[in-house]
């Protein structure tokens, strides 16, 4: 059966906050929900009345009317005709362009964001093979399979997005969400790279380095629609496979649920948690996204994460993580390429998100993790996995407010949980602010919980005033003084990564001692005042994690946010030794790889780091002897490697056991 509709949709758009119900008429949702599976072979006319109110104190509305004529499809739609990156049939594109020309001239997009041209190269049309593949998938949110009413709703919502982006283009973005700053220079994304073998090696690669070094990072597939923070980009894993002096390189995007759908759309469609979700426009973007979801245009039920932060090799699986989703399982192929297996729930055991820094106990082989929620209680949960991947029951940890918890620490017997002053307050968006904020009235504290806890009844909380550690490098127990020692970089201003600040960022390597008997804490700077330098991103010898360590290998984050080298710090004496990459050369996280797990010397090993020369625009992998702090080898890479986040090394022995 065919239907013929003449429908009028009215949208009210304000430059101040309006409730979602006034932006998206419920009657439209109801009608479209009932007729979601309707197909059409006849012509339909839709009229959009777009009224604009500039402030909450005025009663005057400016209304423009837009007509959309949709004819029977000779080809399948790809995205909205309002968006130049779309692939509507030429019949429809011609009709709708004329209808909207007059009214849209007044709101010319100053940024090319709405057009969303890919920063990588993608064809402007769908090739036959790709179209056939998408049709075979029968994905419910695939634009190729939308019915008439879904296409109409998509066009209406795209019109609203057009108005929103046009309004935002007149407001300067803060540095923390301005894509011209956040993804400029070598923070900019790169295309995927197939495996390149027989790379040039200068020097000699130590025999103990045999396997694959993988590092995660943010690599947005499409040009941002509006605000964009570095942490918002799609996950890309860079892999260097080493077997003797035979070296190969590849880089691949992690095919998250989010990325797969945005590829189908041909543009960004999911909200960006840090860059976009602030102020009134952030509320509007959330409403826009959930309207699309309600209508079946997008599917967020399988996660919205970007998997761009952490990497861990556990139970014969390589997992890519960001704290807003479940991990994604990746696989290193026999040719040393990287492929995405899919979202990984540990055989249906994990039903909540997991932070990007789970901890592997080097003695027991267990993995420990946290999960935090920014919307509903419990705001925090703790759980662990046996070395065979069996998950423990969740331990709910009550918190008064949802708190940013990017990292935590373990000792031999305890889990160390930082409850700090950077919190989530979604109501701040209503006031025009950021939902991620520094709460100066909150007392920072550390929670000490037994690794084997079944509940949080015996959890000890100890205050640690004015402490915010984005990363914790290690922790251990000192029974003779009843103390747990925590090593981390204390950052001020605490929310400077997320919100623009006039203060210079400082990241101070610190030792925090938590007395389990007196419930008191102390804090001291490890470096001398005269040698103070920003230290962020790094690690200790992972074979010593949770036990007392002498050394930490940390990125010298100067000039912030670039990394000019790394420091080997003696955590007892405060002695610092620096390895600088050279003029106009910058890197990222230094990864320490032990030479031999049975070595008596803690620093017997090598530091691996991607380094980029901003003068020649070439990238390399440097391998530095951690004892002598001298370079052993350098691998010239075939393409640019952007500055990124965290990595790991998988030995050839472990790769041989990789899950199939």
QUISULFEN-V487692 format. One record per helix or strand of 2 or more residues. SS is the DSSP state (H for helix, E for strand). FROM is the first residue (numbers start at 1). TO is the last residue. If there is no record, write none. Layout:
((SS/FROM/TO) (SS/FROM/TO))
//
This chain:
((E/6/14) (H/20/23) (H/26/34) (E/44/53) (E/62/70) (H/90/107) (H/128/137) (H/143/145) (H/148/168) (H/175/177) (H/179/182) (H/185/187) (E/193/196) (E/201/203) (E/211/218) (H/230/232) (E/235/243) (E/246/253) (H/257/265) (H/279/294) (E/310/314) (E/317/321) (E/327/332) (E/338/344) (E/359/360) (E/367/372) (E/380/385) (E/395/397) (E/409/410) (E/414/419) (E/422/424) (H/427/430) (E/436/438) (E/445/450) (E/460/463) (E/469/478) (H/479/481) (E/483/492) (E/506/515) (E/521/525) (H/529/531) (E/535/539) (H/542/544) (E/551/556) (E/565/570) (E/576/580) (E/585/586) (E/591/594) (E/605/613) (E/618/625) (E/630/636) (E/647/651) (H/652/655))
//
